[in-house]
Amino acid sequence: MTNEQTADAPDTAHSWDTYWQGTAEVGAWTAGGVSHPAIAAFWRDFFRTAQLPGPQALLDIASGNGSVIDCAVSVLGEASLDVTCVDISESAVAGIRRRFPNVKGVVCDAASLPLDGGGFDIVTSQFGVEYAGPMAVEEAARMAAPRGWLALLLHHRGGLIHGECAASLDAIGQTQRCRFVPLAIDMFRAGFAAVRGADRAPYDEAARRLAPAAEALEAVVKTMGEQVAGGTIADLYAGVARIHSRLPNYDPDEVLGWLQRMESELDAYAGRMSSMIGSAIGPDAFEEIRTGMESRGWTVRQAGPLTPPGQELPLAWVLVARAR
């Protein structure tokens, strides 16, 4: 495997690697695959359109949990596909290869793919190439064979997912500023010591210091919803309350280890939300991408927002094009 990264890519890779390590058994929506019915329907329709007789070489860029590959296999059949997945996260690629052992995996930055150009009948990316910057779309297009297909879903600035990312980042920021996790660690350390017979006063004092942070976290969950930040904050609040109510029944190392992991996951989640928000594309930038594809000789088959029925805000930008 090759791992070529831009100057700021290591931090991004670490954030996503932490994410995929912790979401191997989570469904596509909560694990970042975003299996909204409208998105799933888009991919099913696209793969039916792109279907050709005989085997097809598919390259999926920034594959994440493999939701696009999963859809391709369900529509086209595994036997008719020669699939390569690319992601900056080694954990993501490993997870896909566990599910699809015949898939070839490459760990690299989408802006610089260590693959020969022109070798793929279908090139796809769902919320991925935009993270690597404007040139990544050209790099994806370089991979397509003559008459090959390119299908991209791109983060839409001001869209539904963009708004959810902003809300999650705000909620995580409030959680971190109130210092809920470190204060909970202090309380549990003192509480477990008191269970073993130490003086109870430090535990009472630590619980007193935690109380305002717990109130702040409760307010975050009530005002922003239990699903904000993928449910992480609600799970954190409920978990601490549950453990606190039955403290003698828990193992200190397991509880403190869980809280330390949660602290790291909140940092990583905030990094991912920042990346998503920063990579989201506005109308002018999307128009530049569309016209750039046409100027390079591609036939653009679909270009515009993907808006589910009954929704005012779009989920994503859609770009489907075919090489001439």
Secondary structure by P-SEA (a helix, b strand, c coil): cbbbbcccaaaaaaaaaaaaaaccccccccccccccaaaaaaaaaaaaaaccccbbbbbbcccccaaaaaaaaaaccccccbbbbbbccaaaaaaaaaacccbbbbbccccccccccccccbbbbcccccccccaaaaaaaaaccccbbbbbbbbbcccaaaaaaaaaaaaaaaaaaaaaaaaaaaaaaaaaaaaacccaaaaaaaaaaaaaaaaaaaaaaaacccccccaaaaaaaaaaaaaaaccccccaaaaaaaaaaaaaaaaaaaaaaaaaaaacccaaaaaaaaaaaaaacccccccccccccccccccbbbbbbbcc
